[in-house]
Amino acid sequence: MLADFRDAFRQLKKAPVFATTAVITLALGIGATTAIFTLVHQVMLKSLPVTKPEELWRIGDKIRCCNWGGYTQGDDGDFSLFSWEAYKNFREHTPEFSDLAALQAGNAALGVRRAGSKGQAETRNGEYVSGNFFRTMGVQPWIGRLMTDADDQESAPSVAVMSFHVWQEKYGSDPSVVGASYQINGHPFVVIGVAPPGFYGAKLSGGDMPDFWLPLTSELLIDGATSRLKRPNGNFLDLIGRVKPGVDPNSLEAKLKVEFHDWLASHVPDMEPGEKQLWQQQTLHLIPGGAGVADMRNQYKNGLRLLLIAAGCVLLVACGNLANLMLARGLKERAQTSIRMALGASRRRLIRRALVESVLLAIIGGIAGIVVAYGGTKLILFLAFQNGSPDNYVPISATPAMPVLLFTLAISVLTGILFGIAPAWMTSHANPVEALRGANRSVGGGRSWAQKSLVIGQAAMSVVLLSTAALMARSLRNLEHQNFGFETEGRYLAQINPMLSNYKPEQLEPLFRKIDDRLIQIPGVRMVAPVLYAPMSGDSWNDGIRIQGRPEPPAKEDTSAGWTRVMPGFFEAIGAQMVLGRPITEEDTATTRNVAVVNEAFAKRFFKNENPIGQHFGTNKIKYAGTYEIVGVVKDMRYMTYDYKDPVRPMFWPAESQTVEYDDPAYKSGEIWSHYLYNIVIWAPGNPPGMEERVRKALISVDPDLVLYGVDSYKDVVSRDFQQENMIATLTMLFGVLGLTLAAVGLYGVMAYMVEQRTGEIGVRMALGADRGHVARMVLGNAFSQVGVGLALGIPMAVGAGKLMTDQLFGVRPWDPVMIFTAVLLLTLAALLASLIPARRAAGVEPMVALRSE
């Protein structure tokens, strides 16, 4: 074997052009596949960086964010978010867990400033966790200490744990942060320690990773009247625990279901009528928790699988290319092979020699592919997770880890065998007598068909890749240019957080009016409107609807509607069209009746064949059914950043200036919270320059402590909503172009070799009267006969691939004839360009020169 490797090195040195071409081709194919596998490994396969992750189990099998009120959950009653009280009940009654921890399902927006500093508070992401969270995860502090149960008590001093990433990147690895006092949302906290490097908590997501971990009980301090901690039906916690050795997970799940039902039964008197009908149908599941709360896995799994298949197709096309190169090279060396056979070399020995050379070549290509993979992974991370914020941290590294390197080695060896076995087999079956007599006069039919079959396969794969790329590009275009129901041209979105500046509820409306007055003075700004959540900004609130004069709806009837609070001028600023009635105006004040604007979907679902204007409705309880009077109907707007194939959901918009006086503590909390508006829609036709800087100065003049995250054009906001789709479309297009290029190079190589081998035949044809055009047509016809067969195979394969990726498409059919025609046209043009040079070379053959050389 060592002798074979030394011989292979010598042979590659003798053919530097061949070796370089092969290595570059392999580097592209293996590098693309490795780059995708790097993400697949870290997102889909990697466990949490904690002690013995295989011992962790999660209660709940759904990914939900971030609040779910009530004693029922989901259409199937499958609980995955839990309240603090439910968590404590599990922890108290389930000794099968050596530790059971809770963590916030979403994140807590924090304004952090070191005690004594006069600078503006820095925005950070926080996460509330139980005191035993770090013990459950089995991690040790980098410096200082981590949180314990003693820190998670209402009477305990307020403490926080800092992430290693923030400690290193934002605080310069300053050890003095441990023990230092910080103002967090205006409250004093002491940083007691820094988490270890690489630890990001129990949830991997595409952004908003925790910078600080806070005890769950500090949620009472920070959120105040809006706190969810003491509400038994305020579900906002994911639960993950470490199961004791020897415990059967199935038995533990059955026990947890009984415990949960017992807990629900104790709250039947507090339930709504619909919940009383459904609570016994509620259930939960215990699933392996080694990967934590796999938010990113759930979000990216389909896209990554598609990209891994596409990268595999590119690798197959590359293998076809190299197999053709190896076959052509082997046929050129038939005389040497025949001499070896004549001297006694066995076919097994010749096959092994050829395979060693191809595997060596593949390993060199794999090493080069790691460089390509590193750059490719960085590109994918940029496409997938860049959101306009330099502080957005995603704990995924572009550096290949050991499993990725082993994958690259395995794929390199497999690739070498794949593209080397056919040429090795063909050349080992050379006839020594024929070769020594001079077999260069003709090419064996079997060898010719082997090369043609590889070209056909490459053409078919290229059609699939190009069709997939075209479908994804059209889908992305349809997503970005669909009718959202509002205008993005000349609109901007400023993101603020009044909660971080410790505004009291009664201070909010005056604050937003000051913001209105100040921003409208910016040159070019026509209208300004603060809003709780703007369309496509990523969120809205959701409640069940009750209509005045109607009975309690059936328990399983979908009465949900999204809602968000607005200031006057919102619908005009966002460019939404009123269908009936009027929008929210300055006349809607705290002393007038509570009013709301609804969308068309709301009117159709709850007031079908009725005039909704003047009707009254409320949320969740029949006693609140008269809360709001409908004063207007607006055209449907696409609000959420998911479920684009579904119809727009019902929504309503109450006025910021009006407050509902609820007698239920939970409803009081939500009512207070909803008045903290996070977005400002700015309408500035003509896109005046320097908008962000002007808005920032204007808000500083209102209040220097008001937290502003940024100002973005609405087109950028919408574009970021489609980052994942953009990543998939961009990469499939890159893979499509790469596959097309490799296929064209492969066809060129086969045609060039064919012309070289048939030089004598072409000379005879021309000596007998064939003109140059006839010879060129012969070569082109040979090329397009192979491409034609490839198209015949590739088109149905492309239709099948389109059907498999239906869930990834929006507004385009999987068998879209325009997309398939585009793929066919591109491949045909590439084949034409690849065949023209060999055709011209064949047409330029001088008959006498060809016959003399023969």
Secondary structure, 3 states (H helix, E strand, C coil): CHHHHHHHHHHHHHCHHHHHHHHHHHHHHHHHHHHHHHHHHHHHHCCCCCCCHHHEEEECCCCCCCCEECCCCCCCCECCCECHHHHHHHHHHCCCEEEEEEEECCCEEEEEEECCCCCCCEEEEEEEECCCHHHHHCCCCCEECCCCHHHCCCCCCCEEEECHHHHHHCCCCCHHHCCCEEEECCEEEEEEEECCCCCCCCECCCCCCCCEEEECCHHHHHHHHHCCCCCCCEECEEEEEEECCCCCHHHHHHHHHHHHHHHHHCCHHHCCHHHHHHHHHCECCEEECCCCECHHHHHHHHHHHHHHHHHHHHHHHHHHHHHHHHHHHHHHCHHHHHHHHHCCCCHHHHHHHHHHHHHHHHHHHHHHHHHHHHHHHHHHHHHHHCCCCCCCCCCCCCCCCHHHHHHHHHHHHHHHHHHHHHHHHHHHCCCHHHHHHHHHHCCCHHHHHHHHHHHHHHHHHHHHHHHHHHHHHHHHHHHHCCCCCCCCCCEEEEEEEHHHHCCCHHHHHHHHHHHHHHHCCCCCCCEEEEECCCCCCCCCEEEEEEECCCCCCCCCCCCEEEECCECCCHHHHHCCCEEEECCCCCCCCCCCCCEEEEEHHHHHHHCCCCCCCCCEEEECCHHHCCCEEEEEEECCCCCCCCCCCCCCCCEEEEECCCCCCCCCHHHHHHHHHCCCCCEEEEECCCCCCCHHHHHHHHHHHHCCCCEEEEEEEHHHHHHHHCHHHHHHHHHHHHHHHHHHHHHHHHHHHHHHHHHHHCHHHHHHHHHCCCCHHHHHHHHHHHHHHHHHHHHHHHHHHHHHHHHHCHHHCCCCCCCCHHHHHHHHHHHHHHHHHHHHHHHHHHHCCCHHHHHHHC
